[in-house]
Amino acid sequence: MQNQAIFPLFYLPPVSYFTLLKENDFEFDLEKFEHFPKQTYRNRATIASPNGSLDMVVPITKGSKLHTPYKDVKISYQDRWQRLHWLSMQTCYRSSAYFEFYEDGLAPFYEKKYEYLFDYNYDMLSWLFKQLKLTKQLTTTKSYETDTAVDYRSVLTKKEVPLVQTKPYFQVFSDRNEFIPNLSIVDLLFNQGPQAKSYF
């Protein structure tokens, strides 16, 4: 029996992802062999903009059909999405309390061209764990597991309501927008810095 929870690997995951990791004592494996599902957080993240939430999507190559294993899905660089994502983050978070503290560490992810989406997301999650002072070493599945006690692979999709409600915190555009729950973890980091861990 698989003892560890299995989580999908997301691009700049939402705050609730970390709440669920915490509920599982950070004992988890990242799914590497699933067929890549479209329209999920695996290649998109949501940040706060002056007009509300803003989705950022990492484009994948046309050959990445529904039955392509996640580990084999390639990133498309046909459009200059890295520049767009980084400009969006700079524009939306330049005035936040901690953006300058994290920007030098995050910027290289928008300069280096990764071939595979899984590798890109894995390295970014490793970086996020370091910033959050989470000591867990990230481990991945060795094959597609069907016999597991706790399986989050089909939850936390864009279409589903978040499973957990996280504590509200100050957000950059709180003067014009109501609190937007379950944004990307970078929203929490940029606004709360070292205190981010206490909100998930």
C-alpha positions in Angstrom: 0.0 0.0 0.0 1.3 3.4 -0.9 1.6 5.3 2.4 2.5 8.8 1.1 -0.1 11.1 -0.3 0.2 11.7 -4.1 0.0 15.3 -5.3 0.1 16.7 -8.8 2.9 19.1 -9.6 1.6 22.6 -10.3 3.1 25.8 -11.7 3.3 28.3 -8.8 0.6 26.4 -6.9 -2.3 28.0 -5.1 -2.1 28.6 -1.4 -4.6 25.8 -0.7 -2.1 23.3 -2.2 0.3 24.1 0.6 -2.5 23.8 3.2 -3.2 20.3 1.9 0.5 19.4 2.0 0.6 20.6 5.6 -2.5 18.5 6.5 -0.5 15.5 5.2 2.6 16.5 7.3 4.4 17.2 4.1 4.6 13.4 3.5 3.9 13.2 -0.3 5.2 12.2 -3.7 4.8 14.3 -6.8 3.0 12.5 -9.7 5.2 12.1 -12.7 3.6 9.5 -14.9 -0.1 10.6 -15.1 -1.6 11.5 -18.5 -1.3 15.2 -18.7 -4.8 16.8 -18.1 -5.6 20.1 -19.7 -7.1 23.2 -18.0 -5.5 22.6 -14.6 -2.9 24.3 -12.4 -0.2 22.1 -13.8 0.6 24.8 -16.4 -1.3 27.8 -15.0 -1.2 30.1 -12.0 -3.5 32.9 -10.8 -2.2 36.1 -9.4 -3.8 39.4 -8.2 -4.1 42.3 -10.6 -5.7 45.7 -10.3 -8.8 44.3 -12.0 -9.0 41.1 -9.9 -7.5 37.7 -10.6 -5.2 37.1 -13.6 -4.4 33.7 -15.0 -0.9 33.1 -16.3 -0.6 30.0 -18.6 2.6 28.2 -19.6 2.0 27.1 -23.2 2.8 23.5 -24.1 3.8 22.1 -27.5 1.0 21.0 -29.8 2.1 17.4 -29.7 1.2 17.2 -26.0 -2.1 15.4 -26.3 -4.3 14.1 -23.6 -2.4 10.8 -23.4 1.0 12.3 -23.1 2.7 11.4 -19.7 3.3 14.6 -17.7 7.0 13.9 -17.6 7.1 14.1 -21.4 5.1 17.3 -21.9 7.3 20.0 -23.5 7.0 23.8 -23.0 6.4 25.9 -26.1 8.4 29.0 -26.6 6.6 30.1 -29.8 5.2 33.1 -27.8 7.2 35.1 -25.4 5.3 33.9 -22.4 8.2 34.1 -20.0 8.6 37.8 -20.6 4.8 38.3 -20.2 4.6 36.4 -17.0 7.5 38.2 -15.4 6.2 41.6 -16.5 2.8 40.7 -15.1 4.4 39.8 -11.7 6.5 43.0 -11.7 3.5 45.1 -12.6 1.2 43.5 -10.0 3.6 43.1 -7.1 6.2 45.9 -7.4 4.5 47.7 -4.6 4.1 44.6 -2.3 6.2 44.5 0.9 8.4 41.6 -0.2 8.6 41.5 -4.0 12.2 42.9 -4.0 13.2 40.3 -1.4 12.3 37.4 -3.8 12.7 38.8 -7.3 16.3 37.9 -7.8 15.6 34.3 -7.0 12.5 34.0 -9.1 13.8 35.9 -12.2 16.0 33.1 -13.5 12.9 31.0 -14.0 11.8 33.5 -16.6 15.2 33.6 -18.4 16.2 29.9 -18.6 14.4 27.8 -21.2 13.4 24.5 -19.8 12.5 21.8 -22.2 10.0 19.9 -20.0 7.2 21.4 -18.0 7.7 18.8 -15.2 11.3 19.8 -14.7 10.4 23.5 -14.7 7.7 23.1 -12.1 9.8 20.8 -10.0 12.7 23.3 -9.8 10.3 26.1 -9.1 8.6 24.2 -6.3 12.0 23.3 -4.8 12.8 27.1 -4.8 9.4 27.9 -3.2 10.1 25.3 -0.4 13.4 27.0 0.4 11.8 30.4 0.6 9.1 29.0 2.9 11.7 27.2 5.0 10.2 23.9 4.4 12.8 21.2 4.8 11.1 18.3 2.9 13.1 16.8 0.0 10.8 16.6 -3.0 10.2 13.0 -4.2 8.4 11.8 -7.3 6.4 8.7 -8.1 8.3 5.8 -9.8 5.3 4.7 -11.8 1.6 5.5 -12.0 0.1 4.3 -8.7 -3.5 3.3 -8.4 -3.3 1.9 -4.9 -2.8 4.9 -2.7 -4.5 6.1 0.5 -4.5 9.8 -0.3 -4.8 10.9 -3.9 -5.0 14.6 -4.9 -4.3 14.1 -8.6 -7.9 14.9 -9.7 -8.6 17.7 -7.2 -7.6 21.3 -7.1 -8.5 21.8 -10.8 -9.4 25.2 -12.2 -13.1 24.2 -12.3 -13.5 22.9 -8.7 -14.0 25.0 -5.6 -11.0 25.0 -3.3 -11.1 22.2 -0.8 -9.7 24.3 2.0 -10.2 27.8 3.1 -7.1 29.7 3.9 -6.8 32.6 6.3 -7.2 36.1 4.6 -4.1 38.3 4.5 -3.3 41.7 3.1 -3.2 41.8 -0.7 -1.7 44.5 -2.9 -5.0 45.7 -4.4 -7.1 45.4 -1.3 -8.1 49.0 -1.6 -10.1 48.2 -4.8 -10.7 44.4 -4.7 -12.1 42.2 -2.0 -9.8 39.5 -0.7 -9.2 36.9 -3.4 -8.7 33.5 -1.9 -6.5 30.7 -3.3 -4.2 32.7 -5.5 -0.7 31.5 -6.3 1.6 31.0 -3.4 3.7 33.9 -4.8 0.9 36.3 -3.9 1.2 35.2 -0.3 5.0 35.3 -0.4 5.2 38.8 -1.9 2.7 40.2 0.6 3.7 38.3 3.8 7.3 37.3 3.3 8.7 35.2 6.2 5.2 35.1 7.8 3.7 33.3 4.8 3.9 29.9 6.5 1.4 31.0 9.1 -1.4 31.4 6.5 -1.6 27.9 5.2 
